[in-house]
Amino acid sequence: MLLLQTALTASYVAFVVRVWRMSRRRAAGSVAAGASLLPAADCPPESAVGWPPLGTEFGLYVDEGMAALDAYLSGGLAP
């Protein structure tokens, strides 16, 4: 019985690792494919490492973008 439980646990862990790796590959491929579909004017420059910003900087990035969009739509100048 213990041997059966060990085999089931090992197969479950192998399955979870396989699914996790496939989802990471799929996510990485969709980011790369999505960036190549953008026009050249909308792509970040080659020197933009870590674009768009992630982590704690992402909130500030979104807030500044929303403020600029709000200023543009209200007829003012973007900051």
C-alpha positions as CSV (number, residue, x, y, z in Angstrom):
1,M,0.0,0.0,0.0
2,L,2.9,2.4,0.8
3,L,4.5,1.6,-2.5
4,L,1.2,2.5,-4.3
5,Q,0.9,5.8,-2.4
6,T,4.5,6.7,-3.2
7,A,4.0,6.0,-6.9
8,L,0.8,8.0,-7.0
9,T,2.4,11.0,-5.2
10,A,5.4,10.9,-7.6
11,S,3.3,10.8,-10.7
12,Y,1.1,13.7,-9.3
13,V,4.2,15.8,-8.7
14,A,5.6,15.0,-12.1
15,F,2.3,16.0,-13.7
16,V,2.1,19.3,-11.8
17,V,5.7,20.1,-12.8
18,R,5.0,19.4,-16.4
19,V,1.8,21.5,-16.5
20,W,3.6,24.3,-14.7
21,R,6.5,24.3,-17.3
22,M,4.1,24.2,-20.2
23,S,2.1,27.2,-18.9
24,R,5.3,29.2,-18.4
25,R,6.5,28.4,-21.9
26,R,3.1,29.4,-23.3
27,A,3.1,32.6,-21.3
28,A,6.6,33.5,-22.5
29,G,5.7,32.7,-26.1
30,S,2.6,34.8,-26.0
31,V,4.5,37.8,-24.7
32,A,7.2,37.5,-27.4
33,A,4.5,37.0,-30.1
34,G,2.4,39.9,-28.9
35,A,5.4,42.3,-28.9
36,S,6.3,41.4,-32.5
37,L,2.7,42.2,-33.7
38,L,3.0,45.9,-32.6
39,P,3.9,48.6,-35.1
40,A,7.5,49.9,-34.7
41,A,6.3,53.2,-33.2
42,D,4.5,51.3,-30.4
43,C,7.4,49.0,-29.5
44,P,9.8,50.0,-26.7
45,P,13.4,50.8,-27.7
46,E,16.0,48.0,-27.7
47,S,17.6,49.7,-24.7
48,A,14.5,49.3,-22.6
49,V,15.4,46.5,-20.2
50,G,12.6,45.2,-18.0
51,W,9.8,46.9,-20.0
52,P,7.1,47.3,-18.9
53,P,8.1,47.9,-15.3
54,L,7.1,45.2,-12.8
55,G,6.8,44.9,-9.1
56,T,6.4,48.1,-7.1
57,E,7.1,50.3,-10.1
58,F,4.1,49.0,-12.0
59,G,1.5,50.8,-10.0
60,L,3.3,54.2,-10.5
61,Y,3.6,53.4,-14.2
62,V,-0.1,52.7,-14.6
63,D,-1.0,55.8,-12.4
64,E,1.1,58.1,-14.6
65,G,-0.4,56.6,-17.7
66,M,-3.9,57.1,-16.5
67,A,-3.2,60.7,-15.4
68,A,-1.7,61.4,-18.8
69,L,-4.7,59.9,-20.5
70,D,-7.1,61.8,-18.3
71,A,-5.3,65.1,-19.0
72,Y,-5.4,64.4,-22.7
73,L,-9.1,63.6,-22.8
74,S,-10.0,66.6,-20.6
75,G,-8.2,68.9,-23.1
76,G,-5.2,69.7,-20.9
77,L,-1.6,68.9,-21.5
78,A,-0.2,65.6,-20.3
79,P,2.3,65.8,-17.4
